[in-house]
Amino acid sequence: MKQFYGMSPRGNLEEAVHGLNDPQLIMLFSNAKQFEAHVAALEHLYPGVPSIGCVGMSYQLSVAENGVGVIAFSGGVSVAANVLEHVSTMPVKYIRRLEQDVQTVHGSGRDTVCIDFCAGNDACVLTTLNTVLSKRSIPLVGGTGDQGKVSANGRIYEDAVAYAIVRNLNGRVKTYKENIYHPMGDYRFVASDTDRAKYILGSLNGRPAKQVYQSILHVTDEEILTRTFQNPFGKVNGDDICIISIKEVDGNALACYRQVNDSDILILLELGDYKAINQNTIRQILGDFPRRSAVFSVNCLFRYKLFSEHGYMGTYLREMTALGSHAGFVGYGEHYNNRFINQSMTCVVFE
């Protein structure tokens, strides 16, 4: 297979797709003002080609913060693209669509991946998708777009998740997750007074969550929002840790970018040597896949901000070219199989 990347900082879609011939899947990343127009224009330029899209920033050697970006697969993939609607209330209502698409592609965990762009209620959406994907051990990589909108096959949807089932006809696929944080000290908390709908974390070990965070890190209310780049929370999930970013202070509580439930076990994390961790990820992929045709990744907005503040984002993208054809987008939350995580990178590698 081949991966195409094109972008236009001016928002000119025809400029972004220049040189794109015979695509079998197109992924669109647009800005809020032009999203609808770009979706319609893309369908006009490539009628009937499976496509999914969202409002977001794309990247290859640099990040396209505005305008439009396009990532496409061609030559050796079998694809079905579709959407599950009403994700805030009942995404399972449309699960038959996913079942049929998985059947159509005839994929397995060895050669197939699901790529999704979500408009919200991510944890519930991933649980729903996984009820079908897990039967064939098909992994998933994706993320949350902006503005509560996604597109699939030339149509705009709100309160939905757009997905593409992609089978590599010429080899394997494998997903990866990169975590640049590690536990800080021996802090261990039991969450309570949570609001699942608003992602509110009220108390930790019976004390107001804000006060606990401030007493450990000695930060003001205003500093909490930037300190989450260095010290997010982590939810213990078996032998893995799911990162939870802090969104804002809500009285004595903390509003997060990921749902926290009563009785969840949380730990405090601190930033590690992200340059060395990134090199380890690259080495692991090179070892697993001596031959690679494409790498598609999702980087968290907070990772993008952190790397940019440290002058590392450009270096990071250049180093990822060691993997060959690498492109992706900046998400507001990352999806890895059935997990909704923050401040991470997830990717899928095609042999």
C-alpha positions in Angstrom: 0.0 0.0 0.0 0.9 3.6 -0.3 0.2 6.6 2.0 -0.4 10.1 0.5 -0.2 13.4 2.4 -1.1 16.7 1.1 -2.0 20.1 2.7 -2.9 23.7 1.9 -2.4 26.4 4.5 -4.8 28.5 2.5 -7.6 25.9 2.7 -7.4 25.1 -1.0 -8.6 21.5 -1.2 -7.5 21.0 -4.8 -4.0 22.1 -3.8 -4.0 19.6 -0.9 -5.0 16.7 -3.1 -2.7 17.5 -6.0 -1.1 14.3 -7.1 -3.6 12.0 -5.4 -4.7 9.3 -7.8 -6.9 6.3 -7.3 -7.3 6.5 -3.5 -9.0 3.7 -1.7 -9.5 5.7 1.6 -9.3 9.5 2.1 -9.0 11.1 5.6 -9.8 14.8 5.7 -8.6 17.3 8.3 -10.1 20.7 7.9 -10.7 24.0 9.8 -14.0 24.9 11.4 -15.0 27.5 8.8 -14.4 25.4 5.7 -15.2 21.9 7.0 -18.6 21.5 5.3 -17.4 23.0 2.0 -14.3 20.7 2.0 -16.4 17.6 2.7 -18.7 18.4 -0.3 -15.7 19.3 -2.5 -13.9 16.1 -1.6 -16.8 13.9 -2.6 -17.1 15.8 -5.8 -13.5 15.3 -6.7 -13.4 11.6 -5.6 -17.0 10.4 -5.9 -17.7 7.1 -4.2 -14.3 6.8 -2.6 -14.6 5.8 1.2 -13.7 8.8 3.3 -13.8 10.0 6.9 -13.0 13.5 8.2 -13.0 15.9 11.2 -12.0 19.4 12.2 -8.4 19.2 13.2 -4.7 19.7 12.5 -2.7 17.3 10.3 1.0 16.8 10.1 3.9 15.2 8.2 7.1 17.2 8.4 5.2 20.1 10.0 1.8 20.7 11.6 -0.9 22.3 9.5 -2.6 24.4 12.1 -5.1 25.9 9.7 -6.2 25.3 6.1 -6.8 21.7 5.1 -4.8 18.4 5.1 -5.5 15.1 3.4 -4.1 11.6 4.2 -5.0 8.8 1.8 -4.3 5.1 1.3 -4.0 3.4 -2.1 -2.7 0.3 -3.7 -3.3 -2.8 -1.7 -6.0 -2.0 0.9 -9.6 -3.0 1.3 -11.7 -0.4 3.0 -15.2 0.2 4.4 -16.1 3.6 5.8 -19.2 4.4 7.8 -20.6 6.2 10.8 -22.4 5.4 14.1 -24.8 8.2 15.1 -26.3 9.4 18.4 -23.1 8.5 20.3 -24.2 10.6 23.3 -27.2 8.5 23.9 -27.2 5.2 22.0 -24.3 4.4 19.6 -25.2 0.7 19.8 -28.3 1.4 17.8 -26.3 1.5 14.6 -23.9 -1.4 15.5 -25.2 -3.5 12.6 -23.4 -1.1 10.2 -20.0 -1.9 11.8 -20.8 -5.6 11.8 -21.5 -5.6 8.1 -18.4 -3.5 7.3 -16.2 -5.9 9.2 -17.7 -8.8 7.2 -17.3 -7.0 3.9 -13.6 -6.4 4.5 -13.0 -9.9 5.8 -10.2 -8.7 8.1 -8.5 -10.1 11.1 -6.3 -8.7 13.9 -3.2 -9.6 11.8 -4.0 -7.4 8.8 -6.8 -5.0 9.7 -7.3 -1.9 11.8 -10.2 0.4 12.6 -9.4 4.2 12.4 -12.0 6.4 14.0 -12.8 10.1 14.4 -15.2 10.9 17.2 -17.4 13.8 18.1 -17.7 13.0 21.8 -18.7 10.4 24.5 -15.5 8.6 23.6 -15.4 6.0 26.3 -18.9 4.7 25.5 -18.2 4.8 21.8 -15.0 2.7 22.2 -16.8 0.2 24.3 -19.5 -0.1 21.6 -17.0 -0.4 18.7 -15.0 -3.0 20.7 -18.0 -5.3 21.0 -17.6 -6.0 17.3 -13.9 -5.5 16.7 -12.9 -7.8 19.6 -14.6 -10.8 18.0 -11.9 -10.7 15.3 -9.2 -9.1 17.5 -9.1 -6.0 15.2 -7.2 -3.1 16.9 -8.3 0.5 16.8 -6.5 3.8 16.5 -8.2 7.2 16.4 -9.1 10.4 18.2 -11.5 13.2 18.9 -12.0 16.0 16.5 -13.1 19.6 17.2 -16.5 21.3 16.8 -18.5 18.2 17.5 -18.6 17.2 13.9 -17.3 14.4 11.7 -17.8 13.3 8.1 -18.2 10.0 6.4 -18.5 9.4 2.7 -19.4 13.0 1.8 -21.9 13.7 4.6 -21.6 15.8 7.8 -22.7 14.3 11.1 -23.0 15.7 14.6 -23.0 13.5 17.7 -21.4 10.7 15.8 -18.2 8.6 15.2 -16.8 8.1 11.7 -14.8 5.0 11.2 -12.8 3.2 8.5 -12.1 -0.5 8.5 -8.8 -0.9 6.7 -7.3 -4.2 5.6 -3.8 -4.4 4.5 -3.8 -6.8 1.5 0.1 -7.0 1.5 1.0 -7.7 5.1 0.5 -7.1 8.8 -0.7 -4.2 10.8 0.1 -3.4 14.4 -0.9 -0.6 16.8 1.3 1.2 19.3 0.8 3.6 22.2 3.5 6.0 23.5 3.4 7.3 27.0 6.0 9.9 28.0 4.9 9.9 31.7 5.8 7.7 34.7 4.5 7.6 38.3 5.5 10.4 40.6 6.3 9.1 44.1 4.0 6.7 45.8 0.8 8.8 45.5 -2.3 6.7 45.1 -5.8 8.0 45.2 -9.4 6.8 45.3 -11.6 9.1 43.3 -15.0 10.1 44.6 -17.7 12.9 44.2 -17.3 12.5 40.4 -19.7 13.7 37.7 -19.4 11.3 34.8 -21.3 13.5 32.4 -19.1 16.5 33.1 -15.9 14.7 33.6 -15.6 16.2 37.1 -13.2 14.8 39.7 -14.5 16.0 43.0 -12.4 14.3 45.7 -9.2 12.2 46.2 -9.0 10.1 49.3 -11.9 12.1 50.7 -10.3 15.5 50.2 -11.1 18.1 47.6 -9.2 17.2 44.4 -8.0 20.7 43.7 -6.5 21.0 47.2 -4.8 17.6 46.9 -3.2 18.6 43.6 -2.1 22.0 44.9 -0.7 20.6 48.2 1.6 18.2 46.4 2.8 20.5 43.6 2.5 23.9 45.3 0.7 25.6 42.4 -2.0 28.2 42.1 -5.4 27.8 40.5 -4.1 29.4 37.3 -0.9 27.2 37.2 -2.9 24.0 37.4 -4.0 24.3 33.8 -0.4 24.4 32.5 1.1 22.0 35.2 -1.0 19.2 33.7 1.5 19.1 30.9 4.1 18.0 33.4 1.9 16.3 36.0 -1.4 14.7 34.7 -3.2 12.0 36.6 -3.1 8.4 35.6 -5.8 5.8 35.9 -4.6 2.3 36.7 -5.9 -0.1 34.2 -4.5 -3.6 34.9 -0.8 -3.3 34.1 -1.3 -0.2 32.0 -1.9 3.5 32.9 -4.4 5.7 31.1 -3.4 9.4 31.2 -6.1 11.9 32.4 -5.5 15.6 31.6 -6.9 18.4 33.7 -9.1 20.8 31.8 -10.0 23.4 34.3 -10.7 24.2 38.0 -14.3 23.8 39.0 -14.6 25.2 42.5 -12.7 22.8 44.7 -13.0 20.1 42.0 -11.1 19.5 38.8 -12.7 19.1 35.4 -10.8 16.6 33.2 -10.7 15.7 29.5 -11.5 12.1 30.3 -14.2 10.5 32.4 -13.4 9.6 36.0 -15.7 7.4 38.0 -16.2 6.9 41.8 -13.7 4.3 43.2 -11.3 4.7 40.2 -7.7 4.3 41.4 -5.6 7.2 40.3 -1.9 8.0 40.6 0.0 11.2 39.9 2.4 11.2 36.9 5.4 13.2 35.9 7.0 14.0 32.6 9.8 11.6 31.6 12.6 11.8 29.0 10.3 12.2 26.1 13.2 12.3 23.5 14.6 9.0 24.7 11.0 7.5 24.9 10.3 8.6 21.3 13.6 6.9 20.1 12.6 3.7 21.9 9.3 3.7 20.1 11.0 4.2 16.8 13.4 1.4 17.5 10.6 -0.9 18.6 8.7 -0.3 15.4 11.8 -0.8 13.2 12.4 -4.1 15.0 8.8 -5.3 14.6 8.5 -4.2 11.0 11.7 -4.3 8.9 9.5 -3.3 5.9 6.9 -0.6 6.4 4.6 0.9 3.8 2.9 3.5 6.1 2.5 4.8 9.6 -0.6 6.8 10.7 -0.5 8.4 14.1 -2.6 10.5 16.4 -0.8 13.0 18.8 -2.6 14.7 21.6 -3.1 18.4 21.5 -1.3 18.7 24.8 1.7 16.8 23.5 1.8 19.1 20.5 1.7 22.1 22.9 4.4 20.6 25.2 6.7 19.7 22.3 6.2 23.1 20.7 7.0 25.0 23.9 10.2 23.0 24.2 11.1 23.6 20.5 10.9 19.8 19.8 7.9 19.4 17.6 9.7 19.8 14.3 12.5 17.6 15.5 10.0 14.9 16.6 8.4 14.9 13.2 11.7 14.7 11.4 12.8 11.8 13.6 9.6 9.9 12.8 10.6 9.9 9.2 13.0 7.1 10.1 9.9 4.9 9.8 9.3 6.0 6.2 5.9 7.4 5.2 4.5 8.9 8.4 1.6 11.3 8.8 -1.2 11.9 11.2 -3.4 14.4 13.1 -3.6 16.3 16.4 -6.5 14.9 18.5 -8.4 16.2 21.5 -8.2 12.7 23.0 -6.6 9.6 21.7 -8.1 6.1 21.1 -6.2 2.9 21.5 -8.2 -0.3 21.1 -11.0 0.1 23.7 -9.3 2.8 25.7 -9.8 6.6 25.7 -6.6 8.3 26.8 -5.0 11.8 27.0 -1.6 13.3 26.4 -0.4 10.2 24.4 0.5 9.2 20.9 -1.2 6.2 19.2 -0.3 4.9 15.8 -0.9 2.0 13.4 1.9 0.6 11.3 1.3 -1.1 7.9 3.7 -3.6 6.6 
